[in-house]
Amino acid sequence: MSARQRIRGGQLISIYRGYYSCVGSYYFALAEDKLKQVSYGSYSLMRSRLMGLLVLVHGAAVELRALSSSPH
């Protein structure tokens, strides 16, 4: 296994880890919404959803940057 393959493998693992932590935090925000909705109402629901969406978009941007900078 060459050094280049090892580097690419490491990049792929970090990309997938970032993606899944992103998706996980988005669903965590949605689950948090369900709990907050009972007590706080729709404002916190929208805010949590926007935060989850921002996290998801940020993760996608990081993923794309990592993909574009990796040597092909």
C-alpha positions in Angstrom: 0.0 0.0 0.0 1.6 3.2 -1.1 1.7 6.4 0.9 -0.6 8.1 -1.5 -3.3 5.4 -1.1 -3.0 5.7 2.7 -3.5 9.5 2.5 -6.5 9.1 0.3 -8.0 6.4 2.6 -7.5 8.8 5.6 -9.2 11.6 3.7 -12.1 9.4 2.8 -12.5 8.3 6.4 -12.4 11.9 7.7 -15.0 12.9 5.0 -17.4 10.1 5.9 -16.9 10.8 9.6 -17.7 14.5 9.0 -20.7 13.6 7.0 -22.2 11.3 9.5 -21.6 13.6 12.4 -23.3 16.3 10.4 -26.4 14.1 9.7 -26.4 12.9 13.3 -26.4 16.5 14.6 -29.2 17.4 12.2 -31.4 14.5 13.4 -30.4 15.4 17.0 -31.7 18.9 16.4 -34.9 17.5 15.0 -35.4 15.2 18.1 -34.6 18.2 20.3 -37.3 20.1 18.5 -39.9 17.5 19.4 -39.0 18.0 23.1 -38.9 21.8 22.9 -42.1 22.1 20.9 -44.1 21.0 23.9 -42.8 23.7 26.1 -41.5 26.6 23.9 -43.6 26.7 20.8 -42.7 27.3 17.1 -39.9 29.9 17.5 -37.4 27.5 19.0 -38.6 24.8 16.5 -37.7 27.0 13.6 -34.4 28.1 15.2 -33.3 24.5 15.9 -34.3 23.5 12.4 -32.2 26.4 10.9 -29.2 25.4 13.1 -29.5 21.8 11.9 -29.7 23.0 8.3 -26.6 25.2 8.8 -24.7 22.4 10.3 -25.7 20.1 7.3 -24.7 22.8 4.7 -21.4 23.4 6.5 -20.6 19.7 6.5 -21.4 19.5 2.8 -19.1 22.4 2.1 -16.2 20.9 4.1 -16.8 17.6 2.3 -16.7 19.2 -1.1 -13.5 21.2 -0.2 -11.8 17.9 0.9 -12.9 16.2 -2.3 -11.6 19.0 -4.5 -8.3 19.2 -2.7 -7.6 15.5 -2.8 -5.2 14.4 -5.5 -6.8 12.3 -8.2 
